Amino acid sequence: MRFLFAASLLAILALTETAGQDLAGSHEKIRQLIDDRRHTEAIDELHRLAAADHRIFTGGNYDYLLARIAQKDGRLGQAMSAYAGVAARESSFRPYAHERMAALARSTGNLMFERIYLDEILLFAPQSVPAAGAAHRLPRSSFDRGNYREAIRLLSGAPVVTEPLGTTDKTGSREDKKVLAEGLLRDGQVPRAREMFAALLDTDPNQAQPDDVSLAAAKALDLMDGSSDTEAATLTESEHWRRASIYQFSREFARARLHFAALVDRYPESQKAPDALFQIGRGHAQIGEFGEALKSFERILELHPQSLVAKETLLNTGSAYARLGRTREAISRYQAFIDRYPTDEKLDRAFLNSVDIYRDQDSDTEALAWCEKTRSAFEGKLPAALATFASARIHISREDWPNALAALDRLLLKPNLGGAPVPGGTSRPEVDFLRAFALEQQRRYGEAIDEYLAIRDGREEYYGWRASERLMALGDDPSAGSLVADKAARLAAALGSADTQDSRAAAQALLRITKDPVVRERALSKLRTQNDALSSPQPSSKTATKPDPVTDQFLALGLYEEAARSIRLRAGALTYETAIVQTRGNRADLALAFIEPIWRRVPADYPIEMIAPTHAELLYPTPFADELLAVAPEYRVDPRLVLAIMRQESRFQPDAKSYASARGLMQFIPETSRLVAGELGREAPLDDDLYHPTTAIRFGSHYLASLFRAFPGQPEAVTASYNGGDDNMLRWLRRSRSTVPDRYVPEIAYAQTKDYVYRIMANYRMYQHLYDENLRPRS
């Protein structure tokens, strides 16, 4: 990217009609201070530049840069003054200054000034990049000021600008229509508002996963229909079901219950009645209210025993009793399921859940007996493999290594281990790792070393990484160190093999088994000479966009957010150069979309030491670094772990929403966000608040800190809790009888949560490898 910066610096020099070495040196010093996040020193250097030559300072738009750095440093008054200076002159940055001033005015509650600055953008720079945002925000500003007539006029009386440069959409987005409908409702135009809200529900593009607009429409319609916090208004059966389903998906369980209960009470003969009862119970169970859940589940079994949902209810009843510690009732429900539905596709859950119930009661003998029952009932089928894996985990928890190894050996003969999609499933890498671990515990170090090395390692290979960690630990163990050294010596000798495949395998293994820098460099040199490194796309002399002096200036000043927006609007497909600008401009989601298809062609065991820095920045970016470093250390949370979670949860897309109604960079569900807000002494955030990066990062850091208090020094347990709940993680930890991740991670019963831990920890490993704790790239 340096070619871009150099070209852009030349643009500044040309604008100022100065090509002096002093300016170039001062410019580079300012850029370096900003890159190092030494904001105070950068501001001081900018003031020195202004005092030395004010024409250069303004001609190069350094006053705008000063405003941005002051804003980042929390000096809002100084920032506002500097933005005003930019806006007062005929600068190409003028609309951007007005945009920043509008945002600052809004943040302080001064909506009148916000309106003035937005009007300035649309009046004097209607074709500029900030114009789209101004047109989007203007009616919302009017709405927030209580000027609903003005908001209605802006949204319905003229085309809605959705992109700059003249592109319009005369229909407006769903979000625009929601604001318009809310404005109509606030203005007393109830019939029109009702019509619009109903249309928004009807036109949701994904009825199975309703969006936030549908949620707002359901709430507004409830308000107009007279629903209260304790009773739903009288509606048709289908409308009760629709609104309840929207609330249930959005995890607004209390609101959902009102409509589900109304359907059951007012339409008791409806075919939906048992399903509504089931959803009531399911909602209670999802927030840990298992006693309340049982009331609905038992009511289904009593009133609707022949309904289609009765089978699922019986399983859920067993689970609810188990979570309440009522072992006998839980086992009886699972036994009833086995007796009533002997051919059902979920029969194995009744068997395997019984194993877990006895494990939670520390009744290993009964748990092993149920493992044997399951193997017998499902011989030759997947559940038999899951039962064998359960027995292996029981033996590991008891440190019965010979029997654990025997069970794991039996698993190697199974054609299907379930894998990530199956609850309680396992995979060949996990089985191989646990076998090596069991051998290590029996002090069979030579065999363990070979087994660990046989598990491939790479940037996304959780168990390959854990195997490499165990190998390094064995090298430091007095009992095994000599065996590791002998293995490393044999591998070093194999580097000279004429067989390319053998020498490459030796080089990769050496990187996992030795810390000797000389030997490691020999191994890396061997891989490089074999052209094993992924060829990086080289920066070209041109970008894929038309020349644009304003964008060039933004790049020269390191103002990537502004440059990234401009490039997005003018460029076609991303190039390497524009992908870098997007990731530095807090649109790392676009950078990932660019680089990941390239890496799908790379072998899974590609050594992480060989990843080119040009690719590493795109694969493992550090967006919102200033926000992270301002917040995460305050909670004693490693910002690299926060990034690892963001990368998996949202792919760095601030407005991401999942199928489970999780929102934002950190994918908070509503009940967790309300919990965190209470702990922070704040009002519960609105749905939109969770899409703001600053809020997401603060909430995420606070929540991770609370999980680390429950699981000190255990990032695997923390990440499992983040996804599957701390109460579940406590159960899995207790089953393992250990705080060693290599023993408790296999106990994670939820398939999604176990896979989540694999991915987060692989991300975290890479962020630790690439960056220090201040998110500076390692050399």
Buried (B, 14 or more C-beta within 10 A) or exposed (E): BEEBBEBBBBBBBEBBEBEEEEBBEBBEBBBBBBEEBBBEBBBEBBEEBBEEBEEBBBBBBBBBBBBBBBBBBEBEEBBBBBBBBBBEEEBBBBBBBBBBBBBBBBEEEBBEBBBBBBBBBBEBBBEBBBBBBBBBBBBBBBBBBEBBEBBBBBBBEEEBBBEBEEEEEEEBEBBBBBBBBBBBBBBEBEEBBBEBBBEBBEEBEEBEBBBBBBBBBBBBBBEBBEBEEEEBBEBEBEBBBBBBBBBBBBBBBEBBBBBBBBBBEBBEEBEBBBBBBBBBBBBBBBBEBBEBBBBBBBBBBEEBEEBEBBBBBBBBBBBBBBBBEBBEBBBBBBBBBBEEBEEBEEBBBBBBBBBBBBBBEEBBEBBBBBBEBBBEBBEEBBBBBBBBBBBBBBBBBEEBBEBBBBBBBBBEEBEEBBBBEBBBBBBBBBBBBBBBBBBBBBEBBBEBBEBBBEBBBBBBBBBBBBBBBBBBEBBEEEEBEEBBBEBBEEBBEBBEBEEEEEBBBBBBBBBBBBEBEEBBEBBBEBBEEEEBBBEEBEBEEEBBBEEBEBBBBBBBBBBBBBBBBBBBBBBEEBBBBBBBBBBBBBBBBBBBBBBEEBBEEBEEBBBBEBBEEBBBBBBBBBBBBBBBBBBBBEBEBBBBBBBBBBBBBBBBBBBBBEEBBBBBBBBBBBBBBBBBBEEEEEEEBEBBBBBBBBBBBBBBBBBBBBBBEBBEEBBBBBBBBBBBBBEBBBBBBBBBBBEEBBBBBBBBBBBBBBBBBBBBBBBBBBBBBBBEEEBBEEE
